[in-house]
Amino acid sequence: MACGSYAQDVNKIIHQEDVKRIIKTLSADDMQGRATFTPGIEKAAQFIESEYKKIGLKPMQGNTGYRQNFTMIKKTPTKAEVSINGTPVPAENVAVQGSESFSWNKLEDAQIIKVTPDSNLRKIFMSTSHIGKNTLILVDPKFSDLFKRIHNYVAGGSVAFKDNPEKKTNLAFVLGTFDDVKSFTVNYEVTSKELPLFNVAGIIPGKTKPNEYVVFSGHYDHLGIIAPVKGDSIANGADDDASGTTAVISLARYYKKLHNNARTLVFVAFTAEEIGEYGSQYFAKTVEPDKVVAMFNIEMIGKASKWGKNSAFITGFDRSDFGKILQKNLKKTAFKFYPDPYPDQDLFYRSDNASLAKVGVPAHTISTDQIDIDKLYHTVGDEFSTLDVNNITSTIRAIALSSRTIVAGKDTPTRVAKLER
């Protein structure tokens, strides 16, 4: 892919067969889709820990092992019933979100929003989740596929930090055509339980600038067992995000073997990204943001990007000079980084980089996924057999080469304003 001694190092250390072994293990059926709070994610964590141990990473300060343990309150829905104009709505056409049990039985209990065929349901979902106002959302049948995703997402319940309860806006999505809503009732009940979670993190201490940190991350959780398609119910999450976790492990091995990093390198596999980026939110509380000079978050690099091979995009490209530094380091290579081509998808906020960007870190996600046309995203079809291992390997090598001046303490991305959402 490239010339020079750095390229020789990267090609010798980051082997395609090893990349294949790691991602194949993480996305195997016996991991059961790595859903948060399941035996599958425990098995995945044990595998990542074993890789870190073989590489020789050290635990983060304050941890006795590679696990960064914390607990959260899990809220599980036990009832979600909606009637409109006195007629019960079928359960499969109802998706209710709330952090506590509630009932509506009067028109003034919630505002009503109609999602028409020309509306943007994704944006409506994101905006209503943050406005803090009870909302009944009537969804046109045109959006049945996206509605199913929302249904599955809210059916999993919600989680919140014990010391900082998150109060979700009460929302009730109903799929169907309703011309004149004269009355409605919504009854929603949840149960609460405190459960353990854990990121898996290891470090390589810096040689000359040990108090400056560079983070390499990906999330190792996925959706777990979902509605079966042709007898397959395991959402393996090979691209999302076993590919990114594989990159984190591969980069840890690469930099450990080089043994020349000026800054301290943190390699972290985040939990609970799929249910709200909670692993990275917790991680952000455990570091001093002003000492983290950059975050390379890696998400879905399993297939060629819209520009073809030897290319990837960076979310939030214009928020700092992070991308420019990376591209400068790839001058003599065939690889190129581009700005995020999918602004309507709001990708900057949909991955773990957002948790660090919120506290002022130049934190960006690197991806190759063609999210606008990816039909395997969040389905049982996201399996190892659909991946391009060569593309994954070349992208990991490019990240290794492009990060070298930041790791060496020669380049420091511009700080970013703390994000408010």
N, C-alpha and C positions, 0 to 999 in steps of 0.2 A: 504493500500500500504506500509506503513512503521510503525515503532514503535517509542515510545517516545512521550514526550509532544509536540514537534514540529509537529509530524504527527497528533496527536489528534487535535491540533489547525487547521491545514490545512484541515483536513477532516470535521471539524465542521464549518469552515468559507467558504470554497469553495464548494458549493453544486452543484450537477449535474443538478438539476432542474433549478437553476438560470443560469447556463452555457447554458442550452438548451433554456431558454427564451431569452437570449441576442442574441445568434447566429441566432435563428429563426427570431427574429425581424429584424436584420441587413440584412438577406438574403431573406426577404420576397419580393414578386413581387411588392409591393407598393413602394419599394425603387428603382425600375427600374434599378437595376444593378449598382447603385452608381457611374456612370461615372462622371469624372471631368467636372465642368461647367454645371451641370444639376440640376433640382429640386430634383432628387433622392439623390444626395450627400448632398444637403442642409438638407433633411429630416433625413439622417443618422447622420449628425453633430448634429442636434437638439436632437436626441435620446442619443447620446454619452454625450452631455452636461448635459442632465437630469440625466444620471447615475452618472456622476462626482459630480453633485450637491447633489444627495441623499447620496453619499458616504461621502461628506464633503471635497473634495479636494479644494485647493486654486489655483487661477490663477498663472501663471508664472509671475515673476517680469516684470513690464512694460505693462502687459495686464490687461484690466479692467474686462474681462471675460475669458472663457476658449479658445476662438478662438485666434489663432495666425495668424492675417490677413496680406496678402500681395497680390500684383497683378502681373500678367504676361502678356506678349504679346502672343496672340493666333494667329497662322498662319493657315488659312484654305485653302486647295487646291480647286481651281475652274476649273482647267484644267490640265489634265495629258494625253498627247497624244504622241504615239511613232509610227514611221514608220521605217521599215527595208527593204532595197533594194526597196524602193518606195511603199511598201505594208503596209497599216495601220495595227497595231496589235490590236486585240479586247481589249476593256477596261478591261475586267476581267483578262487579261493576262499581265497587266501593273501595276507596283507599282513604283511610283516616290517619292523620298525624296529630299527636299531642303528647306532652310529657306527663300529664296527669289525666285521670278520668274526668269526663265532662258530659253534659247533656244539653242539647238545644231543643227547644220546642216552640219558640216564637220567632217570627220573622226578624225582630230586632236583635236576636242573639248572634247573628252573623251577617256580614255583607255577602252579596251574591255576585260572582263574576262568571260570565259566560265565555267559554273558550270556543270561538268560532273557527271555521275551517282556515281562515287566513291569519289566525293568531299564532303566537310563538309560545307553545305550552311550556317549553323548558324555561324560558325567561319568566313566565308567570309563576311557575313553581318556585324559582329562586327568589323572586321579589316578594311573593306573599309569605314565604318562610321567614322573612326578616322584618315585615312591617308591624308585627305584634298585634294584629287584628283578626278576630275570628272570621273565617272565610269559607263559604260554600262555593266550590268551583265546579261548574257544569261543563263537562268536556265533550266536545263533538266527537262522534264515532270515528271520524277521520284519524284521530290520534290514538286508536286502540292499541297499537304496538307500544308507543311511548307510555300510555296509561298503564299497561301491564308492568313496565319497569317501575313506575311509581308505586303501583300496587305491591309489587314484591319488596320494594325498598321499605315502605312504611310498615309492611306486615312483619318485618324483622324487629320492629320496635325501635327504641332509642336508648342511648347511653349518655351518661353525664358524669362529670367529676364530682366526687362526694363533697369536696370542700368548695365547689363552685357550681352548684346545680344550674343546668342549662334549661331555661323554660322555652320550649318550642311553641311557636304559634299554632293554635288549634286550626287545622285545615281539614276539610272533607271534600275529596274529589269524587265526582259521580260521572260515570261514562254513560252518555245517552243524549236524546233530544228532548228538551223540556221547554215548551214555548212560554208557558205562563205559570210561574211558581207562586201559588197562593199560600202554601204552608209546607213546612218540613220539620222533621225530627231527626236528630243525630244522637245516638247513644254510644259512648266509647268508654271502655274500661281497660286499665292496665294493672299489672302487678310489678313489684320492685324487688330486686335482689342485687347484693353486692358481689361482684365477680372479679377475679384477677386478670390482668393483662400484662404483656411484656414486650418491649422492643428488644432486639438482639444487637448489641453494640460492642465494638472493639476498637482499640486505637493503636497507632504507631507513634510514639512520642517524637516530637520534633527535635532535630539535632542542634539547631542554633536559635530557633524561635519557638520554643515549646509552648509559650502562652498565646500563640496565635493558632487558630484552628481552621481546617478545611474539612467540610463534611461531604461524604459520598453516601447517598441513600437510595433506597427503593422500598416499596412496601411488600411484605411477604404474605399478607392476608388476601383472601379473595371471597367469593360468594358462597362457597360450600355446595350443599345439595339444594338443587332448585327443581322446578317443574320439569318432568322428563320429556325429552324429545327423541322419538324412535328408541325408547328404552334406556336412553342415557340421561342420568339426572345429576352427574358430577360436573360442576363448573370448574374445570381444572385450572383456569387462569394462567395458561402457559405464557401468553404475551403479557397479560395483566395480572400480576407484575412479576411472575417468575423470571422473566427476561431481565428486568431491572435489578432484582435481587442477585441474579447470576452475575451481572455486571459489577455489583458492589463486592462480591466475594472475589471475582477475578482481579479487580483493581487493588484489593487488599493484598493479594498474593504478589501482584506486580510491584507495588511500592515497598512491600516487605523485602523482596529480593533485591531491589535497587539499593535500599538502605542508605538513601541520601536525602531524605525529606527534611527541609529546614523547619517547616511548620508541622505541628501535630495533626495527624490525619485521623478522622473519625469515620468508621464504616458502620452504618446503622441500617438494619432491616426494621422498618416500622410495622407495627400492628394497627389494626382498626382504621386503615385509610378508607376502606370501602363504606364504612358506616359513619364517617365524619372526620377523618384525619386526626383521630384522638391520640394515636401513638406519637405523631410528630408534635401535636400540641403539648403533650406531656414533656417530650424531649426539649422543647423550646423553653420550658420552665427550669430545666436543669443546667442550662449553659448560660454563660455571660454573652449576650448577643454581640456586644462591641468587640469581643475577642474572636468571633467567628467571621473570617474574612470572605468566605464563599461557601455556597452549598450547591453541589452537583446532584440534583435529584433525577433519578433515571426511571422512566416510566414507558413501557411498551416500545421496545426496540426490536421486536420479533420479525418484522417484515420491512421491505424497502419502502422508503418514503415516496411522496408524490413526485419527487425529483429523481427517483431511481436510486441505484446503489451509491454508496459512498456519500450519503447525505443524511442530515437529521435537522430537526428544528429545535429552537430554544424558546420557551415561553417567557413572556415579559422581556423580550430582547432589548427594548428601548428603555428599560428601567435602570440599567446600569451598563457599564462597558464590559461586563462579563463575557458576552458573546464575541465582542471584538478581540478581546485577549485570546479567547480560544481559537478564533479563526487565524489570528496572527501566528500562533504556534503550529498551525497546520499548513503554512505557506508552501512547503515543498511536498505536499501530499495531494492526493486526488480527492480528499474528503472536504466537504463544505457544510458549515452550519448556516441555517436560514432562520429568519424571524418566524414566529408562529403564524402559519397561514390560515388558521381557523379561529379568528377573533370571536365569532359568534358562539363558539363552543365554551368560552369562558375557562379555558384550560388552566390558566395561571392559578385560578382559585380552586381547581378541582383535584389538585394533588398536594403532596406533603410540603412542597416548597413554600406554600402560602403561610404555613405556621411559622416558618423562620422569617419570611419576608415581613410578616406582621410586626416583628420586633426589630426590624431594621437591617436584617442580613441580606446581602446580595444573593438571593436564593432563587434558582431557576430550575425548571424541569427540561430535560433533554428527551426527545421522543422521535420516533419515525412513523408512528401510527397515522394512517389516513382515516381519522376518526369520523369524517363526514360520510364515508362509504364502507366502513368496517362492519360487516354483517355478523362477525363472530364476537364482537365486543359484548361482554356480559352475557354470553350464552354458553351452552355445553359444548359448542364447537371450538372454543378457544383451547385447543389441544396442541401438544408438542408436534404432532404430524403436520400442522399447518404452518409451522415456523420455518424461517430461512436462517439456519444456524450460521451460515457464512456472513449474513448481514449483521447478526448479533455480534459476532466476533469482530468484524471490521469496525463496528460502532464502538465497542468497548476499547479497542486499540486506539481509535480516534480520540476518545475521551481521555485515555491515558496520556497520549501525546499532547493534547490541547491543554491539559491541566498542569503540565510540568512547571511552567514559570510561576504559577500561583503556589504550587506545592513547594517550590524552591525559595519562596519568599521574594522573588524578583518583581512580580506583578501583584497588585492588590486592586480588585474591582472597586469601583466607586460605591460608597455607601448609599443606601436607598432610604427614602422616607418611610417611617413606620406606617403600615397600612391600616386603614380603618375601613370596615366593610358595613 
